[in-house]
């Protein structure tokens, strides 16, 4: 539940996503790919029911971004044992607005950020804090190879979950697609209504630009988010199911064994009652002895649980394997079952006529 409540850092609502990799000799050169995607984006933005369109070499949550060791202007390269990998994303100029990613400082890309213009880059908050601690990153320059061009940082955006909802914020950078065109890209189309209804129209518009370019991996972003936690969800459902069965068996076993043990003492209870013991005295004696056994069992179970629960660390999110609330709640539940198992048969036996109880086998 806590994992599903995590903010992905962008707005996934009403968003259709798909991948598109222009193939053929005419798209070997970067300018041809830039023109192709620009035509695609223009046609998609003009579709009825489309609110915005975003393009990137990869989209959030999928965890497929390329990472590189950055080089900062005026600083020595990071040593091999201290490499800091930064994800690289080539995006359309209106990517952040379309995806709903907040701008923290500086500016986002514009249509003027094209090949031949000053090379620019945007970083996320984690990158800004890590590479320029205590400094303003705006105006700083960085690059990802020893001989590549320098990119000027013009903006800082909020962190986005690129590698899954349960992943810690990683360092990410964004460059204009026109200045860094990749051979493949993903496109997100935000609809004003049901996003799946746009699938046919999207295919038609891309075919109008180039009939030989198919789209693939068409999904709704909400489904992408759901699928990203599917393995963890399955594990939790199975663990929850088995734990529930184990808890029920424990409750039934405790009640059955302790109730039987008290019932076997009916003859003893009759003798005590015949000798003048009061009902309250009998109940306190039986319950006290039974609860001591239950407390010993709870203590042994807690020790075993504390030792074994740590194997679940990798399956939990923002919940400790030794979560106090869980241990206390289950312990109280089992103690309550043990209390009933002692109290109910003891009370029943104490109400039986002592002469009948003495004859009880």
HUQUIVEN-V523251 format. One record per helix or strand of 2 or more residues. SS is the DSSP state (~ for helix, > for strand). FROM is the first residue (numbers start at 1). TO is the last residue. Records with the same first field share a line. If there is no record, write none. Layout:
SS->FROM-TO ; FROM-TO
//
This chain:
>->15-20 ; 50-56 ; 66-69 ; 71-72 ; 85-91 ; 103-106 ; 120-124 ; 141-143 ; 151-157 ; 172-176 ; 185-191 ; 215-220
~->25-27 ; 30-45 ; 80-82 ; 95-99 ; 125-131 ; 195-209 ; 221-228 ; 230-263 ; 266-274 ; 279-315 ; 324-350 ; 354-358
//
